[in-house]
Amino acid sequence: MINIPFQTIDWTLIEKVEYPGETGTAFWQTIQFSGLRIRLVEYSKNYLADHWCQKGHIVYCLEGEFVSEFENGKSAVLTKGMTYVVSDDLSSHRSVSENGVKLLIIDGDFLKSSI
């Protein structure tokens, strides 16, 4: 990972890219550094991710509520002000949002699993 000099991010200037889910839509605004990705992500009402993800993330819920479903049948509800953290390859998860949600998601090389 490289050093990142001090900078501010004006999210209003970052393009929103649309990603359709199995149902609903995700909108990503992404900043990419070497080995680090920072995203502002919004899920529409009735959003269901179209895949199971094994990537590690730090996810902070800015607004709304969503459920992280796990392939083993368990789930975790996150509401405004909550965070989850997981390393790569330690969870098979997908997001579901009934009423829409806004998230700050950080991932990168520092979350690679050591198993």
MOPAC internal coordinates of N, CA, C and O (Angstrom, degrees):
PM7 1SCF
backbone

  N    0.0000 0     0.00 0     0.00 0    0    0    0
  C    1.4507 1     0.00 0     0.00 0    1    0    0
  C    1.5276 1   108.54 1     0.00 0    2    1    0
  O    1.2310 1   120.61 1   -39.42 1    3    2    1
  N    1.2983 1   116.44 1   140.58 1    3    2    1
  C    1.4591 1   121.35 1   179.35 1    5    3    2
  C    1.5166 1   110.33 1   -90.67 1    6    5    3
  O    1.2310 1   121.14 1   -16.50 1    7    6    5
  N    1.3316 1   115.43 1   163.50 1    7    6    5
  C    1.4577 1   119.68 1   173.78 1    9    7    6
  C    1.5146 1   109.07 1   -73.78 1   10    9    7
  O    1.2310 1   120.47 1   -39.02 1   11   10    9
  N    1.3136 1   116.71 1   140.98 1   11   10    9
  C    1.4626 1   122.18 1   179.90 1   13   11   10
  C    1.5176 1   107.30 1  -113.03 1   14   13   11
  O    1.2310 1   120.20 1   -63.58 1   15   14   13
  N    1.3247 1   117.23 1   116.42 1   15   14   13
  C    1.4652 1   118.83 1   178.93 1   17   15   14
  C    1.5282 1   110.36 1   -69.06 1   18   17   15
  O    1.2310 1   120.72 1   -20.76 1   19   18   17
  N    1.3328 1   116.23 1   159.24 1   19   18   17
  C    1.4634 1   121.09 1   178.69 1   21   19   18
  C    1.5204 1   109.74 1   -55.06 1   22   21   19
  O    1.2310 1   121.23 1   -46.07 1   23   22   21
  N    1.2992 1   115.26 1   133.93 1   23   22   21
  C    1.4582 1   121.18 1   175.74 1   25   23   22
  C    1.5114 1   109.51 1  -159.48 1   26   25   23
  O    1.2310 1   121.12 1   -22.97 1   27   26   25
  N    1.3087 1   115.46 1   157.03 1   27   26   25
  C    1.4540 1   120.78 1   174.90 1   29   27   26
  C    1.5173 1   107.91 1  -106.38 1   30   29   27
  O    1.2310 1   121.04 1   -23.19 1   31   30   29
  N    1.3175 1   115.62 1   156.81 1   31   30   29
  C    1.4654 1   121.42 1   177.84 1   33   31   30
  C    1.5165 1   107.74 1  -121.36 1   34   33   31
  O    1.2310 1   120.53 1   -61.34 1   35   34   33
  N    1.3042 1   116.59 1   118.66 1   35   34   33
  C    1.4612 1   122.22 1   174.25 1   37   35   34
  C    1.5218 1   106.71 1   -96.26 1   38   37   35
  O    1.2310 1   120.59 1   -82.13 1   39   38   37
  N    1.3316 1   116.48 1    97.87 1   39   38   37
  C    1.4618 1   120.99 1  -174.94 1   41   39   38
  C    1.5222 1   112.36 1   -61.92 1   42   41   39
  O    1.2310 1   119.48 1   158.67 1   43   42   41
  N    1.3286 1   118.60 1   -21.33 1   43   42   41
  C    1.4695 1   120.03 1   178.39 1   45   43   42
  C    1.5246 1   111.37 1   -68.10 1   46   45   43
  O    1.2310 1   119.95 1   163.47 1   47   46   45
  N    1.3235 1   117.69 1   -16.53 1   47   46   45
  C    1.4669 1   121.77 1   179.72 1   49   47   46
  C    1.5228 1   113.29 1   -96.74 1   50   49   47
  O    1.2310 1   120.38 1   174.27 1   51   50   49
  N    1.3394 1   116.88 1    -5.73 1   51   50   49
  C    1.4652 1   121.55 1  -177.44 1   53   51   50
  C    1.5264 1   109.23 1   -93.42 1   54   53   51
  O    1.2310 1   120.92 1   -53.32 1   55   54   53
  N    1.3196 1   115.84 1   126.68 1   55   54   53
  C    1.4702 1   121.99 1  -178.55 1   57   55   54
  C    1.5282 1   111.41 1   -59.21 1   58   57   55
  O    1.2310 1   120.82 1   -41.67 1   59   58   57
  N    1.3469 1   116.04 1   138.33 1   59   58   57
  C    1.4602 1   122.15 1   173.41 1   61   59   58
  C    1.5220 1   107.97 1   -91.52 1   62   61   59
  O    1.2310 1   121.32 1   -54.41 1   63   62   61
  N    1.3264 1   115.09 1   125.59 1   63   62   61
  C    1.4634 1   121.13 1   178.54 1   65   63   62
  C    1.5242 1   107.65 1  -109.44 1   66   65   63
  O    1.2310 1   120.87 1   -48.71 1   67   66   65
  N    1.3061 1   115.94 1   131.29 1   67   66   65
  C    1.4626 1   122.78 1  -175.82 1   69   67   66
  C    1.5289 1   110.91 1   -91.04 1   70   69   67
  O    1.2310 1   121.05 1   -48.02 1   71   70   69
  N    1.3334 1   115.60 1   131.98 1   71   70   69
  C    1.4623 1   122.43 1   176.31 1   73   71   70
  C    1.5240 1   108.14 1  -127.89 1   74   73   71
  O    1.2310 1   119.89 1   -68.14 1   75   74   73
  N    1.3301 1   117.81 1   111.86 1   75   74   73
  C    1.4575 1   119.13 1   179.22 1   77   75   74
  C    1.5243 1   111.02 1   -68.80 1   78   77   75
  O    1.2310 1   121.12 1   -39.74 1   79   78   77
  N    1.3303 1   115.46 1   140.26 1   79   78   77
  C    1.4545 1   120.76 1   174.37 1   81   79   78
  C    1.5180 1   108.90 1   -94.28 1   82   81   79
  O    1.2310 1   120.72 1     5.91 1   83   82   81
  N    1.3199 1   116.23 1  -174.09 1   83   82   81
  C    1.4627 1   119.92 1   171.71 1   85   83   82
  C    1.5254 1   107.69 1   -59.60 1   86   85   83
  O    1.2310 1   121.23 1   139.45 1   87   86   85
  N    1.3413 1   115.25 1   -40.55 1   87   86   85
  C    1.4621 1   122.62 1   167.09 1   89   87   86
  C    1.5243 1   106.31 1  -135.64 1   90   89   87
  O    1.2310 1   120.03 1   -28.75 1   91   90   89
  N    1.2953 1   117.54 1   151.25 1   91   90   89
  C    1.4549 1   121.63 1   179.74 1   93   91   90
  C    1.5180 1   112.75 1    71.79 1   94   93   91
  O    1.2310 1   120.95 1     9.15 1   95   94   93
  N    1.3282 1   115.79 1  -170.85 1   95   94   93
  C    1.4554 1   121.97 1  -173.91 1   97   95   94
  C    1.5147 1   110.54 1  -140.52 1   98   97   95
  O    1.2310 1   121.16 1   -34.97 1   99   98   97
  N    1.3300 1   115.38 1   145.03 1   99   98   97
  C    1.4620 1   122.21 1   171.38 1  101   99   98
  C    1.5229 1   107.98 1  -108.70 1  102  101   99
  O    1.2310 1   120.69 1   -38.55 1  103  102  101
  N    1.3174 1   116.28 1   141.45 1  103  102  101
  C    1.4569 1   122.61 1   175.09 1  105  103  102
  C    1.5223 1   107.54 1  -119.60 1  106  105  103
  O    1.2310 1   120.59 1   -59.04 1  107  106  105
  N    1.3368 1   116.48 1   120.96 1  107  106  105
  C    1.4616 1   122.08 1  -178.33 1  109  107  106
  C    1.5089 1   110.06 1  -109.94 1  110  109  107
  O    1.2310 1   120.84 1   -42.55 1  111  110  109
  N    1.3245 1   116.01 1   137.45 1  111  110  109
  C    1.4527 1   123.42 1   165.56 1  113  111  110
  C    1.5210 1   104.47 1  -118.64 1  114  113  111
  O    1.2310 1   120.21 1   -58.26 1  115  114  113
  N    1.3368 1   117.20 1   121.74 1  115  114  113
  C    1.4571 1   121.16 1  -167.61 1  117  115  114
  C    1.5200 1   112.75 1  -124.90 1  118  117  115
  O    1.2310 1   121.52 1   -45.58 1  119  118  117
  N    1.3181 1   114.69 1   134.42 1  119  118  117
  C    1.4601 1   122.98 1   169.47 1  121  119  118
  C    1.5210 1   105.83 1  -114.09 1  122  121  119
  O    1.2310 1   120.31 1   -52.13 1  123  122  121
  N    1.3320 1   117.02 1   127.87 1  123  122  121
  C    1.4661 1   120.99 1  -177.23 1  125  123  122
  C    1.5216 1   110.19 1  -119.36 1  126  125  123
  O    1.2310 1   121.10 1   -54.18 1  127  126  125
  N    1.3304 1   115.50 1   125.82 1  127  126  125
  C    1.4583 1   123.36 1   171.39 1  129  127  126
  C    1.5240 1   107.12 1  -116.50 1  130  129  127
  O    1.2310 1   119.84 1    -8.60 1  131  130  129
  N    1.3008 1   117.91 1   171.40 1  131  130  129
  C    1.4590 1   120.88 1   175.81 1  133  131  130
  C    1.5264 1   109.01 1   -64.40 1  134  133  131
  O    1.2310 1   120.41 1   -65.74 1  135  134  133
  N    1.3353 1   116.82 1   114.26 1  135  134  133
  C    1.4566 1   121.41 1   178.02 1  137  135  134
  C    1.5152 1   115.88 1    76.46 1  138  137  135
  O    1.2310 1   119.98 1  -171.10 1  139  138  137
  N    1.3405 1   117.64 1     8.90 1  139  138  137
  C    1.4613 1   121.20 1  -178.14 1  141  139  138
  C    1.5241 1   109.98 1  -147.18 1  142  141  139
  O    1.2310 1   120.90 1   -49.00 1  143  142  141
  N    1.3327 1   115.89 1   131.00 1  143  142  141
  C    1.4642 1   121.44 1   176.33 1  145  143  142
  C    1.5195 1   107.93 1  -125.96 1  146  145  143
  O    1.2310 1   120.80 1   -47.44 1  147  146  145
  N    1.3438 1   116.07 1   132.56 1  147  146  145
  C    1.4623 1   122.76 1   177.08 1  149  147  146
  C    1.5229 1   106.82 1  -121.29 1  150  149  147
  O    1.2310 1   120.74 1   -52.27 1  151  150  149
  N    1.3404 1   116.19 1   127.73 1  151  150  149
  C    1.4671 1   119.84 1  -177.91 1  153  151  150
  C    1.5142 1   111.30 1  -131.81 1  154  153  151
  O    1.2310 1   121.25 1   -37.83 1  155  154  153
  N    1.3069 1   115.21 1   142.17 1  155  154  153
  C    1.4505 1   123.16 1   165.22 1  157  155  154
  C    1.5256 1   103.91 1  -102.25 1  158  157  155
  O    1.2310 1   120.43 1   -60.86 1  159  158  157
  N    1.3265 1   116.79 1   119.14 1  159  158  157
  C    1.4659 1   121.58 1  -172.61 1  161  159  158
  C    1.5165 1   109.39 1  -124.93 1  162  161  159
  O    1.2310 1   120.99 1   -46.23 1  163  162  161
  N    1.3302 1   115.71 1   133.77 1  163  162  161
  C    1.4599 1   121.63 1   174.47 1  165  163  162
  C    1.5177 1   108.70 1  -120.81 1  166  165  163
  O    1.2310 1   121.15 1   -49.17 1  167  166  165
  N    1.3354 1   115.41 1   130.83 1  167  166  165
  C    1.4565 1   121.53 1   172.92 1  169  167  166
  C    1.5145 1   107.95 1  -104.45 1  170  169  167
  O    1.2310 1   120.89 1   -44.74 1  171  170  169
  N    1.3212 1   115.91 1   135.26 1  171  170  169
  C    1.4612 1   121.09 1   178.51 1  173  171  170
  C    1.5239 1   110.02 1   -72.51 1  174  173  171
  O    1.2310 1   121.15 1    -7.02 1  175  174  173
  N    1.3243 1   115.41 1   172.98 1  175  174  173
  C    1.4631 1   120.59 1   171.28 1  177  175  174
  C    1.5224 1   108.00 1   -58.74 1  178  177  175
  O    1.2310 1   121.03 1   -32.48 1  179  178  177
  N    1.3223 1   115.63 1   147.52 1  179  178  177
  C    1.4654 1   122.98 1   177.25 1  181  179  178
  C    1.5299 1   112.64 1    57.42 1  182  181  179
  O    1.2310 1   120.63 1  -142.75 1  183  182  181
  N    1.3342 1   116.40 1    37.25 1  183  182  181
  C    1.4670 1   120.89 1   178.58 1  185  183  182
  C    1.5256 1   110.58 1   -84.42 1  186  185  183
  O    1.2310 1   121.22 1   -44.75 1  187  186  185
  N    1.3361 1   115.28 1   135.25 1  187  186  185
  C    1.4521 1   123.45 1   171.27 1  189  187  186
  C    1.5207 1   106.70 1  -136.42 1  190  189  187
  O    1.2310 1   120.31 1   -58.28 1  191  190  189
  N    1.3278 1   117.02 1   121.72 1  191  190  189
  C    1.4652 1   120.93 1   179.89 1  193  191  190
  C    1.5258 1   109.94 1   -58.16 1  194  193  191
  O    1.2310 1   121.21 1   -31.70 1  195  194  193
  N    1.3167 1   115.28 1   148.30 1  195  194  193
  C    1.4676 1   120.42 1  -177.20 1  197  195  194
  C    1.5304 1   112.74 1   -91.89 1  198  197  195
  O    1.2310 1   119.94 1  -170.37 1  199  198  197
  N    1.3424 1   117.72 1     9.63 1  199  198  197
  C    1.4668 1   120.68 1  -179.29 1  201  199  198
  C    1.5334 1   110.23 1  -157.57 1  202  201  199
  O    1.2310 1   121.41 1   -19.24 1  203  202  201
  N    1.3203 1   114.91 1   160.76 1  203  202  201
  C    1.4661 1   122.08 1   170.85 1  205  203  202
  C    1.5191 1   106.76 1   -90.05 1  206  205  203
  O    1.2310 1   120.36 1   -46.33 1  207  206  205
  N    1.3161 1   116.92 1   133.67 1  207  206  205
  C    1.4668 1   122.55 1  -175.44 1  209  207  206
  C    1.5335 1   109.72 1  -109.73 1  210  209  207
  O    1.2310 1   120.46 1   -44.32 1  211  210  209
  N    1.3159 1   116.73 1   135.68 1  211  210  209
  C    1.4623 1   121.78 1   176.12 1  213  211  210
  C    1.5323 1   111.47 1  -110.08 1  214  213  211
  O    1.2310 1   120.67 1  -176.65 1  215  214  213
  N    1.3335 1   116.32 1     3.35 1  215  214  213
  C    1.4680 1   121.65 1  -178.02 1  217  215  214
  C    1.5267 1   110.48 1   -73.60 1  218  217  215
  O    1.2310 1   120.70 1   -33.29 1  219  218  217
  N    1.3173 1   116.26 1   146.71 1  219  218  217
  C    1.4483 1   120.99 1   175.09 1  221  219  218
  C    1.5200 1   110.65 1   -80.31 1  222  221  219
  O    1.2310 1   120.45 1   -31.41 1  223  222  221
  N    1.3203 1   116.75 1   148.59 1  223  222  221
  C    1.4656 1   122.25 1  -179.28 1  225  223  222
  C    1.5235 1   110.69 1  -148.89 1  226  225  223
  O    1.2310 1   121.55 1   -21.83 1  227  226  225
  N    1.3098 1   114.63 1   158.17 1  227  226  225
  C    1.4581 1   122.94 1   158.97 1  229  227  226
  C    1.5191 1   103.61 1  -114.08 1  230  229  227
  O    1.2310 1   120.06 1   -62.09 1  231  230  229
  N    1.3090 1   117.50 1   117.91 1  231  230  229
  C    1.4646 1   122.52 1  -175.62 1  233  231  230
  C    1.5215 1   108.85 1  -119.76 1  234  233  231
  O    1.2310 1   120.77 1   -55.99 1  235  234  233
  N    1.3308 1   116.14 1   124.01 1  235  234  233
  C    1.4695 1   122.11 1   177.46 1  237  235  234
  C    1.5211 1   108.05 1  -116.58 1  238  237  235
  O    1.2310 1   120.52 1   -54.54 1  239  238  237
  N    1.3132 1   116.61 1   125.46 1  239  238  237
  C    1.4640 1   122.63 1  -178.94 1  241  239  238
  C    1.5299 1   109.31 1   -84.69 1  242  241  239
  O    1.2310 1   120.74 1   -68.32 1  243  242  241
  N    1.3252 1   116.18 1   111.68 1  243  242  241
  C    1.4574 1   122.74 1  -179.06 1  245  243  242
  C    1.5253 1   112.37 1   -83.59 1  246  245  243
  O    1.2310 1   120.73 1   138.84 1  247  246  245
  N    1.3286 1   116.21 1   -41.16 1  247  246  245
  C    1.4676 1   122.30 1  -177.65 1  249  247  246
  C    1.5196 1   108.87 1  -148.45 1  250  249  247
  O    1.2310 1   120.48 1   -35.58 1  251  250  249
  N    1.3060 1   116.69 1   144.42 1  251  250  249
  C    1.4542 1   120.98 1   174.05 1  253  251  250
  C    1.5093 1   113.21 1    83.42 1  254  253  251
  O    1.2310 1   121.61 1    27.88 1  255  254  253
  N    1.3235 1   114.52 1  -152.12 1  255  254  253
  C    1.4598 1   122.06 1  -174.02 1  257  255  254
  C    1.5167 1   108.51 1  -154.59 1  258  257  255
  O    1.2310 1   120.87 1   -32.49 1  259  258  257
  N    1.3317 1   115.94 1   147.51 1  259  258  257
  C    1.4616 1   120.38 1   173.94 1  261  259  258
  C    1.5177 1   109.23 1  -150.61 1  262  261  259
  O    1.2310 1   121.45 1   -13.33 1  263  262  261
  N    1.3161 1   114.83 1   166.67 1  263  262  261
  C    1.4555 1   122.14 1   179.07 1  265  263  262
  C    1.5173 1   108.03 1  -116.36 1  266  265  263
  O    1.2310 1   120.93 1   -48.05 1  267  266  265
  N    1.3325 1   115.83 1   131.95 1  267  266  265
  C    1.4625 1   120.57 1   167.75 1  269  267  266
  C    1.5155 1   106.41 1   -95.01 1  270  269  267
  O    1.2310 1   121.23 1   -67.54 1  271  270  269
  N    1.3232 1   115.25 1   112.46 1  271  270  269
  C    1.4665 1   120.32 1   176.22 1  273  271  270
  C    1.5136 1   107.66 1   -90.93 1  274  273  271
  O    1.2310 1   121.06 1   -36.98 1  275  274  273
  N    1.3382 1   115.57 1   143.02 1  275  274  273
  C    1.4486 1   120.77 1   177.55 1  277  275  274
  C    1.5170 1   109.13 1  -110.33 1  278  277  275
  O    1.2310 1   120.78 1   -33.39 1  279  278  277
  N    1.3163 1   116.11 1   146.61 1  279  278  277
  C    1.4567 1   121.02 1  -176.54 1  281  279  278
  C    1.5272 1   111.78 1   -60.44 1  282  281  279
  O    1.2310 1   120.05 1   158.20 1  283  282  281
  N    1.3409 1   117.52 1   -21.80 1  283  282  281
  C    1.4688 1   120.79 1   178.83 1  285  283  282
  C    1.5308 1   112.73 1   -81.31 1  286  285  283
  O    1.2310 1   120.25 1  -176.84 1  287  286  285
  N    1.3522 1   117.14 1     3.16 1  287  286  285
  C    1.4611 1   121.19 1   176.52 1  289  287  286
  C    1.5226 1   114.44 1    98.54 1  290  289  287
  O    1.2310 1   119.47 1   167.57 1  291  290  289
  N    1.3152 1   118.62 1   -12.43 1  291  290  289
  C    1.4588 1   121.34 1   177.59 1  293  291  290
  C    1.5226 1   109.75 1   -81.25 1  294  293  291
  O    1.2310 1   120.75 1    -8.53 1  295  294  293
  N    1.3371 1   116.18 1   171.47 1  295  294  293
  C    1.4637 1   119.88 1   178.38 1  297  295  294
  C    1.5258 1   109.31 1  -155.18 1  298  297  295
  O    1.2310 1   121.26 1   -17.11 1  299  298  297
  N    1.3300 1   115.19 1   162.89 1  299  298  297
  C    1.4627 1   122.09 1   176.50 1  301  299  298
  C    1.5202 1   107.90 1  -137.70 1  302  301  299
  O    1.2310 1   120.51 1   -48.15 1  303  302  301
  N    1.3366 1   116.64 1   131.85 1  303  302  301
  C    1.4658 1   121.88 1   177.78 1  305  303  302
  C    1.5195 1   108.32 1   -95.76 1  306  305  303
  O    1.2310 1   120.74 1   -49.14 1  307  306  305
  N    1.3319 1   116.18 1   130.86 1  307  306  305
  C    1.4638 1   121.18 1   174.77 1  309  307  306
  C    1.5129 1   108.75 1  -118.87 1  310  309  307
  O    1.2310 1   121.09 1   -46.91 1  311  310  309
  N    1.3239 1   115.51 1   133.09 1  311  310  309
  C    1.4585 1   122.02 1   178.39 1  313  311  310
  C    1.5224 1   108.91 1  -119.96 1  314  313  311
  O    1.2310 1   120.95 1    -7.48 1  315  314  313
  N    1.3204 1   115.78 1   172.52 1  315  314  313
  C    1.4537 1   122.24 1  -178.73 1  317  315  314
  C    1.5258 1   110.66 1   -45.97 1  318  317  315
  O    1.2310 1   120.99 1   -50.42 1  319  318  317
  N    1.3455 1   115.70 1   129.58 1  319  318  317
  C    1.4515 1   121.48 1   178.86 1  321  319  318
  C    1.5138 1   114.95 1    92.16 1  322  321  319
  O    1.2310 1   119.87 1   173.16 1  323  322  321
  N    1.3315 1   117.85 1    -6.84 1  323  322  321
  C    1.4666 1   121.32 1  -179.30 1  325  323  322
  C    1.5306 1   110.70 1   -97.44 1  326  325  323
  O    1.2310 1   121.26 1   -22.33 1  327  326  325
  N    1.3261 1   115.19 1   157.67 1  327  326  325
  C    1.4649 1   123.01 1  -179.75 1  329  327  326
  C    1.5144 1   109.78 1  -135.46 1  330  329  327
  O    1.2310 1   120.53 1   -32.42 1  331  330  329
  N    1.3405 1   116.59 1   147.58 1  331  330  329
  C    1.4616 1   119.05 1   163.51 1  333  331  330
  C    1.5128 1   108.94 1  -126.52 1  334  333  331
  O    1.2310 1   121.96 1   -27.36 1  335  334  333
  N    1.3338 1   113.84 1   152.64 1  335  334  333
  C    1.4592 1   122.21 1  -179.66 1  337  335  334
  C    1.5191 1   107.52 1  -133.56 1  338  337  335
  O    1.2310 1   120.34 1   -44.29 1  339  338  337
  N    1.3474 1   116.96 1   135.71 1  339  338  337
  C    1.4606 1   121.11 1   175.05 1  341  339  338
  C    1.5290 1   108.10 1  -153.81 1  342  341  339
  O    1.2310 1   120.69 1   -35.82 1  343  342  341
  N    1.3318 1   116.29 1   144.18 1  343  342  341
  C    1.4630 1   121.41 1   175.97 1  345  343  342
  C    1.5252 1   110.38 1   -84.32 1  346  345  343
  O    1.2310 1   120.98 1   -17.36 1  347  346  345
  N    1.3301 1   115.73 1   162.64 1  347  346  345
  C    1.4632 1   121.94 1   176.67 1  349  347  346
  C    1.5290 1   110.23 1   -53.38 1  350  349  347
  O    1.2310 1   120.87 1   -37.70 1  351  350  349
  N    1.3068 1   115.94 1   142.30 1  351  350  349
  C    1.4648 1   124.55 1   171.32 1  353  351  350
  C    1.5299 1   115.24 1    64.54 1  354  353  351
  O    1.2310 1   119.80 1  -164.81 1  355  354  353
  N    1.3471 1   117.98 1    15.19 1  355  354  353
  C    1.4613 1   119.96 1   178.09 1  357  355  354
  C    1.5196 1   112.75 1  -106.93 1  358  357  355
  O    1.2310 1   120.45 1  -178.40 1  359  358  357
  N    1.3364 1   116.75 1     1.60 1  359  358  357
  C    1.4528 1   120.74 1  -179.15 1  361  359  358
  C    1.5218 1   108.35 1  -159.25 1  362  361  359
  O    1.2310 1   120.58 1   -40.65 1  363  362  361
  N    1.3094 1   116.49 1   139.35 1  363  362  361
  C    1.4554 1   121.55 1   170.20 1  365  363  362
  C    1.5228 1   106.05 1  -108.39 1  366  365  363
  O    1.2310 1   120.67 1   -72.16 1  367  366  365
  N    1.3313 1   116.32 1   107.84 1  367  366  365
  C    1.4649 1   120.87 1  -169.73 1  369  367  366
  C    1.5228 1   111.05 1  -134.70 1  370  369  367
  O    1.2310 1   121.64 1   -19.25 1  371  370  369
  N    1.3348 1   114.48 1   160.75 1  371  370  369
  C    1.4666 1   121.02 1   172.86 1  373  371  370
  C    1.5250 1   107.67 1  -149.22 1  374  373  371
  O    1.2310 1   121.35 1   -24.84 1  375  374  373
  N    1.3237 1   115.02 1   155.16 1  375  374  373
  C    1.4646 1   120.75 1  -176.23 1  377  375  374
  C    1.5206 1   111.58 1   -99.17 1  378  377  375
  O    1.2310 1   121.82 1   -34.95 1  379  378  377
  N    1.3325 1   114.12 1   145.05 1  379  378  377
  C    1.4620 1   122.82 1   176.14 1  381  379  378
  C    1.5303 1   106.80 1  -135.31 1  382  381  379
  O    1.2310 1   120.61 1   -46.81 1  383  382  381
  N    1.3378 1   116.44 1   133.19 1  383  382  381
  C    1.4643 1   119.30 1   176.62 1  385  383  382
  C    1.5172 1   109.72 1  -136.86 1  386  385  383
  O    1.2310 1   121.12 1   -60.77 1  387  386  385
  N    1.3045 1   115.45 1   119.23 1  387  386  385
  C    1.4650 1   120.65 1  -179.48 1  389  387  386
  C    1.5275 1   111.87 1   -75.40 1  390  389  387
  O    1.2310 1   120.38 1   137.99 1  391  390  389
  N    1.3422 1   116.87 1   -42.01 1  391  390  389
  C    1.4671 1   120.79 1  -173.60 1  393  391  390
  C    1.5212 1   114.67 1  -115.58 1  394  393  391
  O    1.2310 1   120.04 1  -172.14 1  395  394  393
  N    1.3268 1   117.52 1     7.86 1  395  394  393
  C    1.4553 1   121.46 1  -178.68 1  397  395  394
  C    1.5201 1   111.03 1    93.73 1  398  397  395
  O    1.2310 1   120.80 1   -26.65 1  399  398  397
  N    1.3333 1   116.07 1   153.35 1  399  398  397
  C    1.4605 1   121.57 1  -176.80 1  401  399  398
  C    1.5234 1   108.95 1  -157.90 1  402  401  399
  O    1.2310 1   120.86 1   -25.22 1  403  402  401
  N    1.3259 1   115.96 1   154.78 1  403  402  401
  C    1.4594 1   122.30 1   175.43 1  405  403  402
  C    1.5183 1   107.59 1  -125.15 1  406  405  403
  O    1.2310 1   120.56 1   -52.39 1  407  406  405
  N    1.3483 1   116.53 1   127.61 1  407  406  405
  C    1.4545 1   122.68 1  -172.54 1  409  407  406
  C    1.5218 1   111.79 1  -128.64 1  410  409  407
  O    1.2310 1   120.48 1   -29.43 1  411  410  409
  N    1.3182 1   116.69 1   150.57 1  411  410  409
  C    1.4548 1   123.17 1   166.50 1  413  411  410
  C    1.5223 1   105.23 1  -108.25 1  414  413  411
  O    1.2310 1   120.88 1   -58.49 1  415  414  413
  N    1.3428 1   115.93 1   121.51 1  415  414  413
  C    1.4600 1   120.84 1  -175.51 1  417  415  414
  C    1.5257 1   109.03 1  -122.64 1  418  417  415
  O    1.2310 1   121.09 1   -51.56 1  419  418  417
  N    1.3254 1   115.52 1   128.44 1  419  418  417
  C    1.4611 1   122.10 1   178.92 1  421  419  418
  C    1.5195 1   107.64 1  -122.17 1  422  421  419
  O    1.2310 1   120.56 1   -49.41 1  423  422  421
  N    1.3193 1   116.54 1   130.59 1  423  422  421
  C    1.4542 1   119.95 1   174.81 1  425  423  422
  C    1.5225 1   109.16 1  -148.01 1  426  425  423
  O    1.2310 1   121.27 1   -12.27 1  427  426  425
  N    1.3025 1   115.18 1   167.73 1  427  426  425
  C    1.4504 1   119.09 1  -179.14 1  429  427  426
  C    1.5122 1   112.61 1   163.30 1  430  429  427
  O    1.2310 1   121.78 1     8.77 1  431  430  429
  N    1.3204 1   114.21 1  -171.23 1  431  430  429
  C    1.4651 1   121.42 1  -174.42 1  433  431  430
  C    1.5244 1   113.10 1   -59.17 1  434  433  431
  O    1.2310 1   119.85 1   151.45 1  435  434  433
  N    1.3308 1   117.89 1   -28.55 1  435  434  433
  C    1.4586 1   121.41 1  -177.87 1  437  435  434
  C    1.5299 1   112.45 1   -66.88 1  438  437  435
  O    1.2310 1   119.92 1   168.57 1  439  438  437
  N    1.3431 1   117.76 1   -11.43 1  439  438  437
  C    1.4596 1   121.86 1   179.61 1  441  439  438
  C    1.5366 1   112.90 1  -101.16 1  442  441  439
  O    1.2310 1   120.59 1  -170.24 1  443  442  441
  N    1.3175 1   116.49 1     9.76 1  443  442  441
  C    1.4620 1   118.82 1   178.02 1  445  443  442
  C    1.5229 1   109.31 1   -64.11 1  446  445  443
  O    1.2310 1   121.02 1   -45.09 1  447  446  445
  N    1.3207 1   115.66 1   134.91 1  447  446  445
  C    1.4619 1   121.39 1  -178.25 1  449  447  446
  C    1.5245 1   110.48 1   -71.10 1  450  449  447
  O    1.2310 1   121.02 1   -34.82 1  451  450  449
  N    1.3239 1   115.65 1   145.18 1  451  450  449
  C    1.4704 1   120.31 1   179.40 1  453  451  450
  C    1.5220 1   112.15 1  -102.50 1  454  453  451
  O    1.2310 1   120.14 1  -166.84 1  455  454  453
  N    1.3572 1   117.35 1    13.16 1  455  454  453
  C    1.4666 1   118.93 1   179.33 1  457  455  454
  C    1.5076 1   110.56 1   -89.56 1  458  457  455
  O    1.2310 1   120.10 1   180.00 1  459  458  457

